[in-house]
Amino acid sequence: MKIAKNFFSHFLIAIGAISAFIGAFSWLAGYSSSVQLIISFGIIIVGVAYALFQIYPPQKIKLFANHSFPIYIEEGDLFNQKGVIIIPVNEYFDTIVDDKIIASNTIHGKFVDKLFKSRIIDLDAEIAHELESIESEENSERAQGNTKRYPLGTCISIEDGGNVYILVALTNFDEHNKASIPMQEYGSIIQKVIIKASTVANSRPVYMPLLGSGQGGIKKPAQRILFYIISQIEFSTEVSIPEGLHIVIYKLSDKGINLDDIKSAWQSAIK
């Protein structure tokens, strides 16, 4: 219903604009009725095309953080990509997917289940190796999962299947394993993960989900979260990812994201 309403709204706008344009040329009245009929059909076709374009915005846009850092925002599946892939995890770098510690429908849960379900011991060993030189805080009261807590924004990289996966500590966990992201640290986390990605990307593209929009995430609309992420990337002036950072979003329309609006807002902001 909403799509139909938007379609007819844009359709009438287009028809009105074109009709006003043609009405300015009174000499058209001198043409035969068949020519006028063709023109009328042309107006309708253009109006339909315009309305369809407006209600079905693009599925991918390209922006530039700087001359060597293109940003792509696109619809897709993060786990179908090849290159450097960013995976948000909790501050404990847990690997137990039981819908209590890690939910199976989160990116963290899908990463463990899709890639390491039969190799959890190997994954735990790689994570421990990458974290061994990073300062942590022991939480001996935690009954399940890892007990070492790492600062938010901590990033480690793991290679598997030709891809490099950057695991970034995005969320705090309370005593009930409820996730949250402190707003005051959110921007810093984004900048840290972008810096980490630039150091391991080389000639590979980097793929990132919409960080902070999942369970326990930022309580803001996805469109605002996306623009905030882009604005944080803009201030990473010394960062270069020549093959681009791809922000991959599963089902854009379900999240209420309009890429035309994002592109227009970005172009206005950088003027």
Buried (B, 14 or more C-beta within 10 A) or exposed (E): EEEEEBBEEBBEBBBEBBEEEBEEEEEEEEEEEEEBEEBEEEBBEBBBEBBEEBBEBBEEBEBEBBEEBBBBBBBBEBBEBEBBBBBBBBBBBBBBBEEEBBBEEBBBBBBBEEBBEEEEEEBBEBBEEBBEEEEBEEBEEBEEBBBBBBBBBBBBBBEBEEBBBBBBBBBBBEEEBEBBBEEEBBBBBBBBBBBBBBEBBEEBBBBBBBBBBBBBBBEBEBBEBBBBBBBBBBEBEEBEBBBBBBBBBBEBEEBEBEBEEBBEBBEEEEE
